[in-house]
Amino acid sequence: MNILNEIKKWAEQTPDHVCFQHRAEQLTYQQLDERSNAVARWIEETFPDDRTPIMVHGHMGTEMPVLFLACVKSGHAYIPVDQSVPSERISLIAESAQSRLIFTSSPESLPALNLQAIASEQLKHIQSVYQGQQPEADAQVGAEDTFYIIYTSGSTGRPKGVQIPRRSLESFVRWMTGDFGFTSEDVFLNQAPFSFDLSVMDLYPSLVTGSTLWAVDKEMISFPKELFASFAASGITVWTSTPSFAEMCLMDPSFTDTMLPELHTFLFCGETLPVTIARKLRDRFPKARIINTYGPTETTVAVTSIEITEKMLQSDQAFPVGACKPEGRILILDSDGTEMVEGQKGEIVICGASVGKGYLGQPEKTAEAFTIVDGLPAYHTKDVGLLKNGLLYYFGRMDHQIKLHGFRMELEEIEHVLSTCSLVKQALVLPVKKGDRYDHLIAMVVPEDAPFDASYKLTNAIRKEIAETLPGYMIPRKFIYQPTFPMTANGKVDRKALLAEAAQ
């Protein structure tokens, strides 16, 4: 499979079919092909003999898929950056990637960057001037070249750029389109921001099968009445989201198969799927299949899947996350790298075609996590799991990295930003569970000479300062102030004691 050729095929066979819709804006397959060709040709002429990654800054507009394809058609990896990402983080990404170009739909929100910025009006001009032109046939990214780079949370306070080559993306799309039976008649929900790799689960399977992608944005999600009106008009057949988003929708009794009568598949990834949510979905959408998946960003979205059965729904036990996809292999290793026997817990190690190329510009971190096992590229997830009867079971993290409402984050990164805050002397971040999932974050803070009787003012001031660096989903919900932190016998901060205190 050549993913670009597959998308072009639909531009030739069904040129007027809508491939992407956001609110009243529609993009057809012909428009996607022609506009991305024009921009790719401009990139070639403007940046000859250059293959540095290109940043694409925006949200859910129709220009996003156009720009993604324009980048890879001209031989550049793209870096999706959502509009919600703080300016300081954008600066860190630009510095890390050494990008020379950024496309943006909101230039006023960008920090000062040492690169060329192309805003929406300039983009329209480029598409007009280069209309009908095509990039060089051999310019597109090769099978081993990086297709996209997703920046995730890093323990040092600097985000890590996960490089996914074209061969890994194509392996993922082959699995999705081959095993799940999607067709050109499908309509995929696009709810996750493009800077979150869950969006890849709907974007490329949709485009490769000639389907339609129906995008909902942050503003719509904030107003359920508007969101559900969009759903009712959408004809969505394939639902892709985190379980948390589905849980939010289930709070409204109108979220049923009456609202979405054509919906036949729920695809969940990004966090644990609770039995309670799956049961409610089966009650509301009795004809739809519910599929649980698992996989970190470093191994291209997801590598396992399982359809939830009635028998599994009747059990109170946690669901498995499924069997490994073709072209992949799951190993469970102990701390010495020895493979565990079936049924024993250890670190989940993912091998095969889905494994990415490592972290951009961070060879030491890449060497720690990416290795070769039995001749295959492998990624050491630091997730705990076990294999039983060919199915993988997931039991959480080995370190301080968690997933909260589908967003993966390093607690150490949040602690680092808090600790550098002018109002904070020392800080720890504790994740709080609700059932079998993380529900929110608590910040334990030793303040820098601040009165405790004004803690609400202090909290607002800290939140305002750290919001300049951290996205909203990484800012703790609750702040608890301490004169000092308790210590364990070996001289470390006693996190368990702090979490017990926070729970009181």
C-alpha positions, 0 to 999 in steps of 0.5 A, a space after each residue: 500500500 502507498 497511502 498517497 496513491 490510495 487517496 489519489 485513487 478516490 480523487 479520480 474515481 469519486 472526485 465530488 465525494 465529501 472526504 471531510 466536513 467541519 460545520 458548514 465547510 466541506 472538502 471533496 476528494 478532488 479538492 483535497 488532491 488538487 489543493 494539496 498538490 498546489 501547496 506541495 509544489 509551492 513548498 518544493 520551490 520555496 524550500 528546495 533540497 530541504 526535508 525539515 519537518 513542517 508545523 501545521 497549527 490549527 484545529 478542525 478546519 478543512 485546510 488541515 488534511 490538505 496541509 498534512 498531505 501537502 507536506 508529505 507529498 513534498 517530502 516533509 514530515 508534518 507536525 500537527 499543533 492544536 490551537 489549544 497548545 500554549 505558546 511556550 510549548 509551541 516554541 519548544 516544539 519549533 526548537 526541537 524540530 528545527 522547522 523552517 515553516 509553519 502553516 497557521 489559521 490563527 497567527 495572532 496566537 503564535 509566539 515569536 518564531 524564527 521561521 516562515 509563517 503562512 496564514 490562511 489568506 496566504 495559503 489561499 493565494 498559494 493555492 490560487 497561483 499554483 492551481 493545477 500544478 503537481 509536485 515531483 513524483 519522487 518527492 513524496 516521503 519514502 516508506 522509511 521516511 517520517 510521515 508525521 511527528 506527534 509531540 507528547 509529554 516529556 519527563 524533563 519538561 520538554 515535549 518529545 517528538 515521536 516520529 512515525 514513518 510511512 511504513 508504520 502508518 501504512 501497516 496500521 491502516 492496512 490492519 484497520 481497513 482489512 480487519 474492520 470492514 470499512 467502506 466508502 459508504 462510512 462516515 467517521 467521527 473526528 473528535 480528537 485534535 490532530 495533535 492527539 494521535 487518536 485522530 489518526 485512527 479516523 483520518 487515514 482509514 477514512 481517506 484510504 477507504 474513500 469515506 467521509 470524516 465528520 469533525 466536531 470541534 472544542 466549541 461544539 463539545 462545550 455545548 452539548 445541544 450544538 454537539 448533538 445537533 451535529 451528530 443528528 445531521 452527520 450520518 456517522 457510522 464509525 465512532 472513534 474516541 476515548 471512553 471518556 468522551 463517550 461517557 460524557 455523551 452518555 450523560 444525556 439520555 438522547 444519546 441513542 441509536 435514534 440520534 445516530 441510527 447508522 452507527 455500527 462500530 465504536 472504536 475506543 483507544 487512548 485509555 481503559 474502557 470501563 465495563 460500565 460504559 460498554 454496558 450503557 453503550 450496548 443498551 443505547 446502541 444494541 446493534 453496534 459493535 464495541 471494539 476495545 484497542 490499545 497502543 502507545 503513540 510510539 507504535 502508531 496509535 493502536 496494536 491490539 483489538 477485541 470486540 466486546 461480547 455479551 459474555 464479557 459485558 456480563 462479567 465484572 472483570 476488566 476487559 482485555 485490550 485484545 489480540 495483536 494486529 498482523 505484522 506485529 508481536 507482543 512480548 511480556 518481559 521482566 526487568 532483566 529482559 527475560 520473556 515471562 510465561 503466559 499469565 505472568 505480569 511484566 513490561 509490555 514490549 511491542 515489536 514489528 512494523 508499527 514501531 516508530 523511529 524514535 524521538 526526534 533529536 533525542 538519541 539517548 531517550 530513543 536508545 532507552 525505549 527503542 531496541 531490536 528484539 528477535 530481529 524486529 524493531 521493538 518499543 519498551 512501553 513501561 506499561 504492565 501487562 500479561 498475555 493469556 490465551 493470545 489476549 493482552 491485559 493491561 494493568 497500568 504504568 511502571 513509571 509516573 506516566 499516565 493517561 488522563 481522559 485519553 491524553 498521555 502525560 508525564 507527571 514529572 513534566 507537570 511537576 517540573 513546570 510547577 516547581 519553576 513557578 515563581 510562587 512555588 518552592 516544591 511541588 508534586 502531582 498526584 493522579 486520582 482514580 475514579 474506578 479503574 481510570 484516572 479522573 483528575 490531578 491534584 497538585 501538592 505544593 510547598 508555596 514560596 512565602 505565601 500565606 495559607 489563608 489566601 490559598 484561593 488567590 494563590 491557586 489562581 495565580 499559580 494556574 495562570 502562570 503555568 497555563 503559559 506553558 502547559 495545555 489545559 488538560 495537564 493543569 491539576 484540578 485541585 491544589 493542596 498546600 503544605 509547609 513541607 513534604 513527608 519523606 520515606 526512610 530512603 529519603 524520597 518524598 512519600 507520595 503514598 502518604 500525600 495521596 492518602 492525605 489528599 483523599 481525606 
